Amino acid sequence: MLVKDDVALRELLEHFLIDAGHSVTVFDSAEDALCYFKPDHYDVIVTDYHLPDDTGIDFIKDIRKLDHTVGVVITTADKKANVSEQCDGLHIWSVITDPSDFDLTLEKIQEAYEFSHLADEQLSADLASEISGMRRAILDVRSALL
């Protein structure tokens, strides 16, 4: 599931993911995406942080009421939003601060997919959320030091 309101970026990312062998369902708003969401139907959700009707965080909060294992990647160019801090407890695998870096996005989608299946089979939702939160914190510290 790809949820982005920027038409040009959404279409570019959609075609990139299709070329990489993924099946992609696109939405331009959290409301539309939530209406079509079914648990165990999507492997990964890629959502923008800024959406016309909600934030990506609020959208994922609604998703987590329905499905606690689907992999999630959030993209944003907003460096001031402190998105990682808002992800606690939501089992969000990655926050990408350069939405035009499609190779990085693809890499994080694949990681989120693998981790979500591990979480679904072997980990509780709380432990999965803690692991993804610790991973984001380590990456934040690493990028601050570089």
VEXDREN-102411 format. One line per 3 residues: number of its first residue (from 1); for each residue x, y, z of N, C-alpha, C. Coordinates in steps of 0.02 Angstrom, whole numbers. Example, Ala and Ser with C-alpha at 12.3 -4.5 7.8 and 13.67 -1.06 7.14 Angstrom:
BEGIN
1 = 660 -284 390 615 -225 390 660 -165 390 ~ 642 -112 354 684 -53 357 645 2 394
END
This chain:
BEGIN
1 = 42 -58 0 0 0 0 45 61 0 ~ 33 106 -46 70 169 -51 21 226 -42 ~ 34 268 10 -10 324 25 31 388 21
4 = 22 425 -33 58 488 -43 12 536 -81 ~ 12 599 -61 -30 647 -95 6 683 -151 ~ 72 683 -152 111 714 -205 107 669 -267
7 = 69 690 -317 54 648 -375 118 626 -411 ~ 162 673 -426 222 657 -464 266 606 -426 ~ 278 619 -363 320 574 -323 286 506 -314
10 = 221 506 -304 183 444 -296 189 401 -359 ~ 179 432 -417 182 395 -480 253 368 -494 ~ 303 409 -480 372 386 -489 388 327 -444
13 = 369 333 -380 383 278 -333 342 216 -351 ~ 280 226 -371 239 169 -391 272 130 -448 ~ 294 166 -500 325 132 -558 391 100 -538
16 = 429 133 -494 492 104 -471 480 38 -434 ~ 429 37 -390 413 -24 -352 386 -79 -397 ~ 346 -61 -446 320 -111 -494 378 -140 -534
19 = 424 -97 -556 482 -121 -593 525 -168 -550 ~ 523 -158 -484 561 -200 -438 524 -265 -421 ~ 464 -273 -450 427 -336 -441 372 -335 -389
22 = 356 -276 -364 304 -271 -313 236 -255 -343 ~ 185 -279 -310 116 -260 -327 99 -200 -282 ~ 75 -146 -312 65 -84 -275 -6 -60 -282
25 = -37 -43 -226 -102 -11 -226 -91 60 -199 ~ -112 110 -236 -98 180 -218 -160 216 -194 ~ -148 261 -147 -200 305 -120 -170 374 -110
28 = -212 425 -117 -187 493 -107 -208 522 -39 ~ -244 483 1 -265 508 67 -269 450 116 ~ -261 467 179 -266 417 232 -337 389 236
31 = -386 433 227 -456 412 231 -472 358 179 ~ -451 370 116 -464 320 64 -427 254 78 ~ -364 260 99 -325 201 114 -356 161 171
34 = -379 194 222 -409 161 279 -473 125 259 ~ -511 154 214 -574 123 191 -561 56 156 ~ -504 52 121 -489 -8 82 -443 -57 119
37 = -418 -37 177 -372 -80 213 -408 -140 241 ~ -376 -199 232 -399 -262 261 -340 -295 295 ~ -347 -318 357 -292 -352 390 -268 -411 348
40 = -203 -422 348 -170 -476 312 -175 -470 236 ~ -197 -413 211 -201 -404 139 -138 -371 111 ~ -109 -325 148 -49 -289 126 11 -313 168
43 = 68 -320 135 129 -339 170 164 -279 202 ~ 162 -222 167 195 -161 190 154 -101 170 ~ 154 -51 215 124 14 199 180 65 196
46 = 182 102 141 227 159 135 182 220 134 ~ 191 264 184 148 323 188 191 385 198 ~ 167 439 172 198 503 184 178 527 253
49 = 219 567 284 201 595 349 146 647 342 ~ 154 692 293 103 744 281 54 719 228 ~ -8 711 249 -62 691 204 -116 745 207
52 = -158 750 157 -207 805 157 -258 801 214 ~ -273 742 238 -326 735 288 -302 711 356 ~ -238 698 363 -213 669 425 -137 668 422
55 = -105 650 476 -33 636 471 -24 562 460 ~ 33 543 434 47 472 426 47 435 493 ~ 66 470 546 66 440 613 -5 424 634
58 = -50 472 626 -120 459 645 -151 404 602 ~ -132 403 538 -155 349 494 -132 281 519 ~ -69 276 538 -43 213 563 -74 194 630
61 = -89 243 671 -125 228 734 -192 193 719 ~ -226 217 667 -289 186 647 -277 116 618 ~ -224 108 579 -207 43 551 -192 -7 607
64 = -155 15 658 -136 -30 712 -196 -56 752 ~ -252 -22 749 -313 -47 780 -339 -108 743 ~ -320 -113 679 -343 -168 636 -291 -222 625
67 = -227 -204 625 -174 -250 608 -110 -227 642 ~ -82 -268 686 -22 -247 722 43 -272 690 ~ 39 -309 635 100 -338 607 120 -310 538
70 = 76 -277 503 94 -253 436 154 -206 442 ~ 203 -215 397 263 -173 398 246 -102 378 ~ 280 -53 408 266 17 394 331 55 383
73 = 332 94 329 386 141 314 353 209 304 ~ 379 259 339 354 328 331 406 369 295 ~ 384 409 247 429 454 212 410 526 228
76 = 460 568 233 447 639 244 509 679 226 ~ 499 738 200 554 784 188 557 836 244 ~ 510 832 291 504 879 346 553 860 402
79 = 608 895 406 659 879 456 639 905 526 ~ 590 950 529 570 981 592 516 941 629 ~ 485 894 597 427 859 626 445 809 680
82 = 509 790 687 528 740 736 484 678 731 ~ 478 652 671 434 596 657 453 535 698 ~ 517 521 703 539 461 739 513 461 811
85 = 512 519 842 488 524 911 413 507 916 ~ 376 518 863 304 504 863 288 432 848 ~ 338 392 829 327 323 808 324 274 866
88 = 343 295 926 346 248 982 281 210 991 ~ 288 145 998 230 102 1010 190 84 948 ~ 211 107 889 172 95 828 203 43 782
91 = 260 14 801 292 -38 761 304 -13 689 ~ 334 47 685 352 76 621 425 59 608 ~ 438 26 553 505 1 540 554 57 525
94 = 536 105 483 584 154 461 551 220 445 ~ 588 274 456 568 341 435 622 365 386 ~ 601 378 326 647 400 273 638 474 263
97 = 693 512 272 689 585 267 706 611 197 ~ 718 567 150 727 588 80 681 545 37 ~ 618 569 29 569 528 -8 587 514 -80
100 = 635 550 -107 655 538 -177 710 484 -182 ~ 734 458 -126 784 405 -126 748 338 -132 ~ 731 320 -193 690 260 -204 728 196 -188
103 = 794 195 -197 833 135 -180 829 123 -105 ~ 837 175 -65 832 169 7 761 148 27 ~ 712 177 -5 642 159 10 631 85 -5
106 = 655 61 -61 648 -10 -78 682 -54 -27 ~ 742 -35 -6 778 -73 45 738 -76 110 ~ 709 -20 132 672 -18 194 605 -55 188
109 = 576 -55 129 515 -94 118 530 -168 126 ~ 585 -191 97 603 -261 102 618 -280 175 ~ 653 -237 211 666 -250 282 601 -252 322
112 = 557 -204 309 492 -202 345 451 -264 331 ~ 453 -288 269 417 -348 251 444 -408 290 ~ 510 -416 290 541 -473 325 527 -469 400
115 = 533 -410 429 522 -402 501 449 -413 519 ~ 403 -389 477 332 -397 492 312 -470 492 ~ 342 -510 447 327 -581 447 357 -617 507
118 = 415 -596 528 444 -622 589 401 -603 649 ~ 378 -541 650 336 -517 705 270 -555 707 ~ 243 -568 649 180 -603 644 186 -674 671
121 = 242 -706 656 249 -776 674 279 -787 744 ~ 325 -743 766 364 -760 825 364 -708 881 ~ 345 -647 867 350 -595 917 282 -567 936
124 = 276 -545 997 215 -510 1016 218 -440 985 ~ 161 -407 981 158 -339 954 200 -292 995 ~ 199 -299 1061 238 -254 1105 312 -262 1093
127 = 335 -324 1088 406 -336 1078 427 -312 1008 ~ 386 -323 958 401 -300 890 406 -224 889 ~ 362 -191 925 363 -118 927 427 -94 962
130 = 446 -126 1016 507 -108 1052 569 -117 1008 ~ 572 -172 971 629 -185 928 634 -132 873 ~ 578 -116 841 580 -66 787 596 3 816
133 = 573 19 876 588 82 908 662 88 925 ~ 691 35 952 763 35 968 805 42 905 ~ 783 9 852 820 13 789 820 84 763
136 = 762 118 764 758 188 741 802 233 785 ~ 802 222 850 844 263 896 918 255 880 ~ 939 194 868 1009 182 850 1027 217 785
139 = 983 213 736 997 246 672 998 322 680 ~ 954 349 723 954 422 735 1020 444 766 ~ 1044 406 815 1107 422 848 1164 417 798
142 = 1164 364 758 1217 354 709 1218 413 659 ~ 1161 434 634 1160 488 586 1179 555 618 ~ 1165 564 682 1184 626 716 1260 629 725
145 = 1292 571 734 1364 569 743 1402 576 678 ~ 1370 560 622 1405 564 557 1403 633 531
END
